[in-house]
């Protein structure tokens, strides 16, 4: 029986991702809110630093250099509704400081904070997986 090396790497990566992503809720903005009034925001702890949420300074970044962190591995639980996020991005392609993103988060849905390709902007999309 011949084992496909690519398949082994893929399955190993999938295992690591499923184990790490489930346990990486790093903050809950308002723990008193019921689940029906909350959303999740995922982001890459390697490139994105969330500075404030609705005018409140937050410390949601826990990235430590030289550790295994998969893309969009961190998530925070936030109140649903219209929210304003100020974040910075530092990557090999650009540096964006204190970029303001306003978005309406629907209850129970998951979103990802990303950097637009070829542009110095951050944006939020609904996460489908």
MMTF fields as JSON, N, C-alpha, C and O atoms, coordinates in Angstrom:
{
  "mmtfVersion": "1.0.0",
  "mmtfProducer": "UNKNOWN",
  "numBonds": 515,
  "numAtoms": 516,
  "numGroups": 129,
  "numChains": 1,
  "numModels": 1,
  "chainsPerModel": [1],
  "groupsPerChain": [129],
  "chainIdList": ["A"],
  "bondAtomList": [4, 2, 8, 6, 12, 10, 16, 14, 20, 18, 24, 22, 28, 26, 32, 30, 36, 34, 40, 38, 44, 42, 48, 46, 52, 50, 56, 54, 60, 58, 64, 62, 68, 66, 72, 70, 76, 74, 80, 78, 84, 82, 88, 86, 92, 90, 96, 94, 100, 98, 104, 102, 108, 106, 112, 110, 116, 114, 120, 118, 124, 122, 128, 126, 132, 130, 136, 134, 140, 138, 144, 142, 148, 146, 152, 150, 156, 154, 160, 158, 164, 162, 168, 166, 172, 170, 176, 174, 180, 178, 184, 182, 188, 186, 192, 190, 196, 194, 200, 198, 204, 202, 208, 206, 212, 210, 216, 214, 220, 218, 224, 222, 228, 226, 232, 230, 236, 234, 240, 238, 244, 242, 248, 246, 252, 250, 256, 254, 260, 258, 264, 262, 268, 266, 272, 270, 276, 274, 280, 278, 284, 282, 288, 286, 292, 290, 296, 294, 300, 298, 304, 302, 308, 306, 312, 310, 316, 314, 320, 318, 324, 322, 328, 326, 332, 330, 336, 334, 340, 338, 344, 342, 348, 346, 352, 350, 356, 354, 360, 358, 364, 362, 368, 366, 372, 370, 376, 374, 380, 378, 384, 382, 388, 386, 392, 390, 396, 394, 400, 398, 404, 402, 408, 406, 412, 410, 416, 414, 420, 418, 424, 422, 428, 426, 432, 430, 436, 434, 440, 438, 444, 442, 448, 446, 452, 450, 456, 454, 460, 458, 464, 462, 468, 466, 472, 470, 476, 474, 480, 478, 484, 482, 488, 486, 492, 490, 496, 494, 500, 498, 504, 502, 508, 506, 512, 510],
  "bondOrderList": [1, 1, 1, 1, 1, 1, 1, 1, 1, 1, 1, 1, 1, 1, 1, 1, 1, 1, 1, 1, 1, 1, 1, 1, 1, 1, 1, 1, 1, 1, 1, 1, 1, 1, 1, 1, 1, 1, 1, 1, 1, 1, 1, 1, 1, 1, 1, 1, 1, 1, 1, 1, 1, 1, 1, 1, 1, 1, 1, 1, 1, 1, 1, 1, 1, 1, 1, 1, 1, 1, 1, 1, 1, 1, 1, 1, 1, 1, 1, 1, 1, 1, 1, 1, 1, 1, 1, 1, 1, 1, 1, 1, 1, 1, 1, 1, 1, 1, 1, 1, 1, 1, 1, 1, 1, 1, 1, 1, 1, 1, 1, 1, 1, 1, 1, 1, 1, 1, 1, 1, 1, 1, 1, 1, 1, 1, 1, 1],
  "groupList": [{"groupName": "UNK", "atomNameList": ["N", "CA", "C", "O"], "elementList": ["N", "C", "C", "O"], "formalChargeList": [0, 0, 0, 0], "bondAtomList": [1, 0, 2, 1, 3, 2], "bondOrderList": [1, 1, 2], "singleLetterCode": "X", "chemCompType": "L-PEPTIDE LINKING"}],
  "groupTypeList": [0, 0, 0, 0, 0, 0, 0, 0, 0, 0, 0, 0, 0, 0, 0, 0, 0, 0, 0, 0, 0, 0, 0, 0, 0, 0, 0, 0, 0, 0, 0, 0, 0, 0, 0, 0, 0, 0, 0, 0, 0, 0, 0, 0, 0, 0, 0, 0, 0, 0, 0, 0, 0, 0, 0, 0, 0, 0, 0, 0, 0, 0, 0, 0, 0, 0, 0, 0, 0, 0, 0, 0, 0, 0, 0, 0, 0, 0, 0, 0, 0, 0, 0, 0, 0, 0, 0, 0, 0, 0, 0, 0, 0, 0, 0, 0, 0, 0, 0, 0, 0, 0, 0, 0, 0, 0, 0, 0, 0, 0, 0, 0, 0, 0, 0, 0, 0, 0, 0, 0, 0, 0, 0, 0, 0, 0, 0, 0, 0],
  "groupIdList": [1, 2, 3, 4, 5, 6, 7, 8, 9, 10, 11, 12, 13, 14, 15, 16, 17, 18, 19, 20, 21, 22, 23, 24, 25, 26, 27, 28, 29, 30, 31, 32, 33, 34, 35, 36, 37, 38, 39, 40, 41, 42, 43, 44, 45, 46, 47, 48, 49, 50, 51, 52, 53, 54, 55, 56, 57, 58, 59, 60, 61, 62, 63, 64, 65, 66, 67, 68, 69, 70, 71, 72, 73, 74, 75, 76, 77, 78, 79, 80, 81, 82, 83, 84, 85, 86, 87, 88, 89, 90, 91, 92, 93, 94, 95, 96, 97, 98, 99, 100, 101, 102, 103, 104, 105, 106, 107, 108, 109, 110, 111, 112, 113, 114, 115, 116, 117, 118, 119, 120, 121, 122, 123, 124, 125, 126, 127, 128, 129],
  "secStructList": [7, 7, 7, 7, 2, 2, 2, 2, 2, 2, 2, 2, 2, 2, 2, 2, 2, 2, 2, 2, 2, 2, 6, 7, 3, 3, 3, 3, 1, 7, 6, 6, 1, 7, 4, 4, 4, 3, 3, 3, 3, 3, 3, 7, 6, 6, 6, 3, 3, 3, 3, 3, 3, 6, 6, 3, 3, 7, 7, 7, 7, 7, 7, 7, 6, 6, 1, 7, 7, 7, 6, 6, 7, 3, 3, 3, 3, 3, 3, 1, 3, 3, 3, 3, 3, 3, 3, 3, 3, 3, 7, 1, 1, 7, 3, 3, 3, 3, 3, 3, 3, 3, 3, 3, 3, 7, 6, 6, 7, 3, 3, 3, 3, 3, 3, 7, 6, 6, 1, 1, 7, 3, 3, 3, 3, 3, 7, 7, 7],
  "xCoordList": [0.841, 0.0, 0.892, 1.723, 0.713, 1.52, 0.818, -0.354, 1.528, 0.965, 1.386, 2.565, 0.426, 0.696, 1.204, 0.492, 2.439, 3.066, 2.25, 2.136, 1.685, 0.871, -0.355, -0.74, -0.957, -2.137, -1.781, -2.541, -0.659, -0.212, 0.014, -0.409, 0.679, 0.926, -0.399, -0.587, -1.321, -2.624, -3.389, -3.912, -3.456, -4.199, -3.556, -4.261, -2.238, -1.537, -1.829, -2.088, -1.788, -2.095, -3.525, -3.792, -4.439, -5.845, -6.031, -6.809, -5.348, -5.426, -4.921, -5.577, -3.754, -3.224, -4.174, -4.399, -4.739, -5.647, -6.895, -7.325, -7.483, -8.716, -8.47, -9.326, -7.33, -7.019, -6.738, -7.166, -6.022, -5.63, -6.741, -6.875, -7.54, -8.538, -9.678, -10.295, -9.967, -11.069, -10.756, -11.669, -9.492, -9.143, -8.564, -8.053, -8.629, -7.976, -8.915, -8.664, -9.983, -10.789, -9.998, -9.862, -9.478, -8.568, -9.248, -8.668, -10.497, -11.176, -12.668, -13.108, -13.422, -14.852, -15.086, -14.847, -15.56, -15.692, -16.695, -16.431, -17.842, -18.846, -19.373, -20.303, -18.801, -19.199, -20.625, -21.155, -21.255, -22.619, -23.677, -24.834, -23.296, -24.264, -24.576, -23.68, -25.85, -26.183, -25.611, -25.336, -25.432, -24.871, -25.65, -25.062, -26.953, -27.787, -27.49, -27.973, -26.713, -26.378, -24.883, -24.36, -24.205, -22.761, -22.375, -23.106, -21.223, -20.611, -19.159, -18.649, -18.49, -17.067, -16.276, -16.7, -15.117, -14.214, -12.88, -12.238, -12.46, -11.194, -10.168, -10.514, -8.911, -7.842, -6.506, -6.342, -5.559, -4.214, -3.418, -3.167, -3.026, -2.241, -0.829, -0.136, -0.394, 0.952, 1.021, 2.051, -0.048, 0.0, -0.91, -0.62, -1.983, -2.985, -2.996, -3.017, -2.982, -3.097, -4.365, -4.479, -5.312, -6.521, -6.222, -5.852, -6.388, -6.019, -7.204, -7.087, -8.357, -9.538, -10.801, -10.864, -11.797, -13.106, -14.143, -14.274, -14.884, -15.892, -15.328, -15.989, -14.107, -13.482, -12.794, -12.177, -12.884, -12.232, -10.916, -10.898, -9.831, -8.532, -8.569, -9.01, -8.1, -8.111, -6.707, -5.87, -6.471, -5.213, -5.554, -5.51, -5.893, -6.338, -5.258, -5.55, -4.048, -2.998, -2.12, -1.591, -1.975, -1.169, -0.119, 0.396, 0.203, 1.187, 2.57, 3.017, 3.228, 4.597, 5.482, 5.221, 6.523, 7.409, 7.942, 8.096, 8.217, 8.777, 7.821, 8.263, 6.506, 5.523, 4.678, 4.553, 4.101, 3.245, 1.894, 1.136, 1.589, 0.293, -0.213, 0.471, -1.394, -1.963, -2.75, -3.187, -2.926, -3.623, -5.027, -5.744, -5.402, -6.726, -7.057, -8.182, -6.064, -6.181, -6.77, -7.255, -6.741, -7.272, -8.682, -9.007, -9.504, -10.832, -11.272, -10.847, -12.14, -12.7, -14.219, -14.759, -14.89, -16.343, -16.755, -16.379, -17.539, -17.924, -19.444, -20.139, -19.964, -21.411, -21.809, -21.058, -22.976, -23.494, -23.935, -24.066, -24.158, -24.586, -23.475, -22.473, -23.655, -22.677, -21.509, -21.698, -20.304, -19.112, -18.001, -17.937, -17.128, -15.983, -14.707, -14.52, -13.84, -12.577, -11.442, -11.467, -10.458, -9.239, -8.133, -7.906, -7.446, -6.421, -5.227, -5.317, -4.124, -2.919, -2.511, -2.798, -1.834, -1.354, 0.128, 0.556, 0.904, 2.333, 2.675, 2.587, 3.068, 3.426, 4.536, 4.988, 4.978, 6.068, 5.616, 6.442, 4.297, 3.778, 3.356, 3.256, 3.105, 2.631, 2.634, 2.724, 2.534, 2.305, 1.148, 1.195, 0.128, -1.052, -1.219, -1.307, -1.264, -1.352, -2.711, -3.16, -3.354, -4.609, -5.677, -6.221, -5.968, -6.998, -8.356, -8.507, -9.328, -10.674, -11.593, -11.717, -12.235, -13.179, -14.505, -14.549, -15.574, -16.91, -17.7, -17.701, -18.377, -19.085, -20.29, -20.268, -21.343, -22.502, -22.341, -22.283, -22.267, -22.095, -23.448, -24.094, -23.864, -25.132, -24.946, -23.9, -25.964, -25.866, -25.574, -26.158, -24.652, -24.331, -23.428, -23.058, -23.061, -22.234, -20.763, -20.406, -19.913, -18.464, -17.897, -18.34, -16.904, -16.315, -14.794, -14.236, -14.132, -12.676, -12.21, -12.724, -11.235, -10.606, -9.4, -8.516, -9.356, -8.321, -7.72, -8.264, -6.584, -6.001, -6.329, -6.18, -6.78, -7.051, -5.744, -4.755, -5.751, -4.577, -4.334, -5.276, -3.096, -2.658, -3.193, -3.037, -3.818, -4.313, -3.961, -3.82, -3.824, -3.518, -4.794, -4.985, -5.658, -6.924, -7.196, -6.759, -7.92, -8.407, -9.909, -10.568, -10.455, -11.893, -12.339, -11.522, -13.656, -14.236, -15.152, -15.948, -15.037, -15.934, -16.588, -16.053, -17.758, -18.402, -17.654, -17.293, -17.429, -16.676, -17.658, -18.652, -17.395, -18.323, -17.998, -18.768, -16.887, -16.489, -16.256, -15.914],
  "yCoordList": [-1.175, 0.0, 1.246, 1.426, 2.074, 3.283, 4.449, 4.716, 5.139, 6.276, 7.562, 7.779, 8.385, 9.655, 10.642, 10.967, 11.117, 12.023, 13.303, 13.806, 13.835, 15.059, 14.848, 15.733, 13.686, 13.382, 13.322, 13.812, 12.74, 12.66, 14.061, 14.355, 14.933, 16.312, 17.035, 17.725, 16.891, 17.554, 17.1, 17.933, 15.816, 15.314, 15.749, 16.065, 15.768, 16.23, 17.708, 18.113, 18.505, 19.939, 20.145, 20.987, 19.382, 19.487, 19.134, 19.786, 18.14, 17.754, 18.877, 19.234, 19.435, 20.55, 21.732, 22.357, 22.048, 23.199, 22.977, 23.882, 21.796, 21.554, 21.586, 22.04, 21.119, 21.149, 22.567, 22.956, 23.332, 24.665, 25.685, 26.557, 25.618, 26.655, 26.574, 27.592, 25.393, 25.256, 25.902, 26.321, 25.987, 26.462, 27.866, 28.304, 28.588, 29.881, 31.068, 32.115, 30.93, 32.092, 32.84, 32.377, 34.005, 34.703, 35.762, 36.244, 36.141, 37.163, 37.138, 36.759, 37.544, 37.783, 39.209, 39.545, 40.059, 41.47, 41.706, 42.492, 41.03, 41.172, 39.791, 39.301, 39.151, 37.779, 37.673, 36.567, 38.794, 38.761, 38.631, 38.332, 38.85, 38.748, 37.289, 36.445, 36.984, 35.612, 35.322, 36.244, 34.039, 33.627, 34.213, 34.519, 34.369, 34.878, 36.332, 36.834, 37.007, 38.414, 38.605, 39.714, 37.511, 37.583, 37.082, 36.318, 37.528, 37.077, 36.743, 37.06, 36.097, 35.784, 36.494, 36.575, 37.008, 37.661, 36.936, 36.855, 36.407, 35.694, 36.631, 37.481, 36.468, 37.261, 36.557, 35.675, 36.976, 36.419, 37.153, 38.351, 36.46, 37.074, 37.421, 38.163, 36.892, 37.193, 38.553, 39.223, 38.978, 40.199, 41.32, 42.497, 40.972, 41.966, 42.173, 41.223, 43.432, 43.81, 44.641, 45.718, 44.149, 44.915, 45.854, 45.419, 47.143, 48.166, 48.584, 48.711, 48.798, 49.186, 48.609, 48.313, 48.461, 47.948, 48.905, 49.045, 49.566, 50.565, 51.607, 52.006, 52.046, 53.094, 52.611, 53.41, 51.327, 50.746, 50.094, 49.234, 50.492, 49.887, 48.432, 48.133, 47.529, 46.097, 45.516, 46.086, 44.396, 43.672, 42.241, 41.32, 42.075, 40.783, 40.03, 39.003, 40.494, 39.849, 39.016, 39.503, 37.757, 36.859, 36.14, 35.103, 36.684, 36.026, 36.102, 37.164, 34.975, 34.918, 34.431, 33.369, 35.179, 34.753, 33.344, 32.895, 32.663, 31.31, 30.267, 29.242, 30.523, 29.526, 29.179, 29.978, 27.993, 27.567, 28.239, 27.936, 29.152, 29.819, 29.745, 30.177, 29.207, 29.105, 30.372, 31.082, 30.649, 31.86, 31.917, 30.916, 33.074, 33.337, 32.383, 31.901, 32.128, 31.159, 31.743, 30.994, 33.046, 33.66, 34.17, 34.615, 34.105, 34.672, 35.3, 34.905, 36.295, 36.981, 36.949, 36.965, 36.904, 36.93, 38.365, 38.954, 38.912, 40.32, 40.458, 39.547, 41.588, 41.818, 41.96, 42.519, 41.459, 41.637, 43.081, 43.823, 43.465, 44.82, 45.601, 45.032, 46.907, 47.778, 48.022, 48.485, 47.706, 47.847, 48.523, 48.422, 49.214, 49.872, 49.254, 49.186, 48.81, 48.196, 49.035, 49.413, 49.325, 49.983, 48.942, 48.374, 48.703, 47.657, 48.117, 49.048, 47.444, 47.674, 46.361, 45.278, 46.481, 45.322, 45.523, 46.594, 44.477, 44.512, 43.21, 42.12, 43.36, 42.196, 42.548, 43.692, 41.574, 41.825, 42.703, 43.315, 42.768, 43.541, 44.962, 45.814, 45.236, 46.572, 46.723, 45.75, 47.97, 48.298, 49.286, 50.331, 48.957, 49.812, 50.092, 49.159, 51.35, 51.719, 52.357, 53.236, 51.913, 52.49, 52.637, 53.722, 51.537, 51.543, 51.265, 50.312, 52.092, 51.993, 51.194, 51.501, 50.166, 49.343, 49.356, 49.02, 49.741, 49.697, 48.615, 48.548, 47.762, 46.63, 46.265, 46.42, 45.776, 45.253, 43.745, 43.049, 43.24, 41.813, 41.205, 41.624, 40.22, 39.552, 38.536, 37.894, 38.388, 37.456, 36.026, 35.527, 35.386, 33.991, 33.724, 32.574, 34.749, 34.534, 34.741, 35.35, 34.207, 34.304, 35.154, 35.074, 35.972, 36.895, 36.817, 36.385, 37.242, 37.276, 38.672, 39.265, 39.188, 40.47, 40.195, 39.426, 40.829, 40.578, 41.875, 42.96, 41.74, 42.852, 42.64, 41.533, 43.708, 43.618, 43.452, 44.126, 42.551, 42.364, 43.617, 44.217, 44.007, 45.133, 46.484, 47.476, 46.543, 47.802, 47.875, 46.848, 49.067, 49.25, 49.489, 50.548, 48.489, 48.554, 47.22, 46.165, 47.292, 46.09, 46.009, 47.036, 44.799, 44.629, 43.365, 42.548, 43.219, 42.084, 41.331, 41.935, 39.989, 39.152, 38.123, 37.78, 37.633, 36.572, 35.273, 34.963, 34.53, 33.271, 32.157, 32.005, 31.382, 30.325, 28.959, 28.021, 28.812, 27.488, 27.52, 26.497],
  "zCoordList": [0.0, 0.0, 0.0, 0.89, -0.978, -1.115, -0.42, -0.684, 0.461, 1.193, 0.492, 0.215, 0.218, -0.436, 0.614, 1.565, 0.437, 1.395, 1.573, 2.691, 0.498, 0.57, 1.45, 2.214, 1.339, 2.141, 3.622, 4.456, 3.955, 5.348, 5.904, 7.022, 5.133, 5.574, 5.76, 6.763, 4.816, 4.9, 6.146, 6.886, 6.379, 7.54, 8.854, 9.812, 8.907, 10.103, 10.345, 11.478, 9.296, 9.419, 9.881, 10.739, 9.316, 9.7, 11.174, 11.869, 11.643, 13.05, 13.95, 14.929, 13.619, 14.409, 14.396, 15.432, 13.23, 13.129, 13.964, 14.678, 13.89, 14.641, 16.136, 16.895, 16.565, 17.994, 18.475, 19.561, 17.669, 18.12, 17.966, 18.824, 16.92, 16.692, 17.694, 18.007, 18.199, 19.139, 20.481, 21.192, 20.831, 22.165, 22.177, 23.208, 21.061, 20.994, 21.12, 20.522, 21.878, 22.207, 23.267, 24.4, 22.885, 23.784, 24.625, 25.598, 24.262, 25.056, 24.77, 23.685, 25.754, 25.605, 26.064, 27.224, 25.136, 25.455, 26.581, 27.491, 26.527, 27.581, 27.95, 27.308, 28.97, 29.323, 29.854, 29.964, 30.184, 30.708, 29.613, 29.908, 28.357, 27.265, 26.955, 26.976, 26.664, 26.245, 24.861, 24.092, 24.546, 23.252, 22.072, 21.034, 22.222, 21.131, 20.784, 19.769, 21.602, 21.352, 21.084, 21.193, 20.733, 20.524, 19.133, 18.502, 18.681, 17.429, 17.727, 18.802, 16.764, 16.914, 15.829, 14.677, 16.225, 15.283, 15.312, 16.359, 14.163, 14.023, 13.39, 12.57, 13.775, 13.167, 13.34, 14.184, 12.513, 12.582, 13.644, 13.514, 14.673, 15.724, 15.303, 15.999, 14.17, 13.686, 13.016, 13.098, 12.356, 11.561, 12.075, 11.859, 12.739, 13.104, 14.61, 15.392, 14.986, 16.399, 16.554, 15.968, 17.336, 17.598, 18.754, 19.845, 18.505, 19.472, 20.328, 21.547, 19.676, 20.455, 19.838, 18.644, 20.689, 20.29, 20.853, 22.069, 19.962, 20.352, 21.302, 22.261, 21.033, 21.831, 23.094, 23.798, 23.399, 24.58, 24.168, 23.288, 24.79, 24.508, 24.968, 26.077, 24.101, 24.423, 24.245, 23.545, 24.876, 24.735, 24.331, 25.147, 23.061, 22.569, 21.819, 21.207, 21.843, 21.069, 21.98, 22.978, 21.621, 22.437, 21.618, 22.035, 20.453, 19.592, 20.216, 20.651, 20.253, 20.744, 19.611, 19.045, 19.265, 18.176, 18.405, 19.54, 17.305, 17.318, 17.893, 18.411, 17.803, 18.2, 16.991, 16.063, 16.999, 15.897, 16.036, 16.957, 15.12, 15.097, 13.672, 12.743, 13.494, 12.16, 11.839, 12.744, 10.57, 10.146, 10.736, 10.759, 11.204, 11.76, 12.895, 13.024, 13.7, 14.767, 16.039, 16.887, 16.191, 17.403, 17.157, 16.056, 18.17, 18.033, 19.336, 20.421, 19.198, 20.345, 20.211, 19.104, 21.339, 21.357, 21.639, 22.652, 20.713, 20.809, 20.776, 20.326, 21.248, 21.143, 19.676, 18.877, 19.327, 17.976, 17.805, 18.778, 16.57, 16.266, 15.604, 15.171, 15.527, 14.891, 15.84, 16.965, 15.378, 16.201, 15.41, 14.185, 16.135, 15.527, 16.099, 17.314, 15.2, 15.588, 15.023, 13.852, 15.844, 15.374, 15.496, 16.564, 14.369, 14.337, 13.507, 12.707, 13.723, 12.931, 12.284, 12.795, 11.146, 10.401, 10.13, 9.699, 10.39, 10.081, 9.364, 9.929, 8.107, 7.308, 6.349, 6.308, 5.577, 4.629, 3.47, 2.792, 3.238, 2.118, 2.48, 1.597, 3.764, 4.155, 5.664, 6.413, 6.082, 7.489, 7.526, 6.878, 8.273, 8.408, 9.892, 10.691, 10.268, 11.681, 11.969, 11.234, 13.032, 13.529, 12.443, 12.235, 11.76, 10.724, 11.367, 12.131, 11.055, 11.651, 10.729, 9.543, 11.288, 10.546, 11.308, 12.491, 10.629, 11.235, 10.517, 9.288, 11.296, 10.702, 11.565, 12.786, 10.904, 11.635, 11.742, 10.728, 12.967, 13.236, 13.593, 14.554, 12.816, 13.099, 14.225, 14.318, 15.086, 16.208, 15.748, 14.786, 16.47, 16.221, 15.032, 14.796, 14.277, 13.1, 13.43, 14.439, 12.536, 12.692, 11.566, 10.421, 11.915, 10.958, 11.042, 12.051, 9.963, 9.932, 9.54, 8.592, 10.274, 9.973, 9.095, 9.473, 7.903, 6.909, 6.387, 6.595, 5.704, 4.957, 3.488, 2.969, 2.809, 1.376, 0.609, 0.895, -0.361, -1.213, -2.038, -2.554, -2.16, -2.973, -2.514, -3.225, -1.349, -0.82, 0.668, 1.331, 1.169, 2.583, 3.377, 3.974, 3.37, 4.092, 4.774, 4.313, 5.87, 6.547, 6.318, 6.153, 6.307, 6.138, 6.848, 7.274, 6.968, 7.684, 6.741, 6.022, 6.746, 5.96, 6.872, 7.926, 6.452, 7.212, 6.953, 5.817, 8.006, 7.91, 7.621, 8.332, 6.596, 6.151, 6.713, 6.509, 7.411, 7.908, 9.382, 9.975]
}
